[in-house]
Amino acid sequence: MYELTIHLQTKSKTPLYEQIYRYIKREIQENRIASGEKLPSTRALSRHLEVSRSTVELAYEQLTAEGYIEPKPCAGYFVCDIS
């Protein structure tokens, strides 16, 4: 599982979920997170970043809608092949 080290800017005008979304999207686009890699669960990432779970869920939902990640039932979120 890929460990995400995101430095959130709490005083930024950009919402936290969007900062998470942009970070993960950039990591995928720049191949720092490989296709097929499992992302942390929403619960684990929210605990790690000290944000609400719904904040992480919003970021994951946007990434899913754009085809960067896909949820697999009872397994978690995995990075899609974007090539």
N, C-alpha and C positions, 0 to 999 in steps of 0.2 A: 504494500500500500504506500502510495506517495504521501510524504509529509509536507503539508502546506505551511509555509512561513509567510504569513501576510501581515504587513504592518498597516493597520487601519488608521485612517486619519479621522478621528472622532469629531474634529472641529471643521471638517471639510463640508462644503455644500453638497458634495456627491454622497448619496445615501450609502450606508454600509453594505447593503446587499449588492449594490452596483460595483463597489470597490472589490468585493469578493468575486463577483462575476467577471469583471475585467481582468483581474489577476489570473484566475484559472484559465480564462479564454486565451490570454497572452501566453501562458505557460504551455498550453496545448498547441497553439499556433507555432510556437518556437521550438516544438518537440522536446521540451524539458519534462513534459508528462507524456509518456508513450501511449500509443493506441493500445487499448485493452487493460490499461492500468486501472486499478481500483482506487476510487477516491474515498476519503474518510466519510463516515456516516454523518448525517446532518447533526445528530446529537453530539458526536465526538468533536466535530469541527466547531460547533457553537460553544462547546465547553472550552475548547482550546483557545478560541478567539475572544471568549467572554462576551458573546452576543446572544441574542435570543435565537432559538432554533428556527423560528419563522424567517428570520433574516437570511440564514443559510439556505433554507428551503426556497426562498424567492430567487436566490442566485442560481441554485441548481435547476429550478424550473426554467429559467431563462436559457441556461446552457443546454438543457434538454430540448427546448423549443427550437433552438438554432442548430441542433444536431451535433453538438460537441460532446455530449455525454448521453448515456442511456441508463435508465434504471432497470435492474433485473430483479424480479420479485424474490424476496428472501435472501438476496445476495448483496445488493448495494448498487452504487453508481459506478459505471465504467466509462472510460474515455473511448469515443468512437474514432474510427479511421477517417480522417478528414482530407486525406490526399487525393 
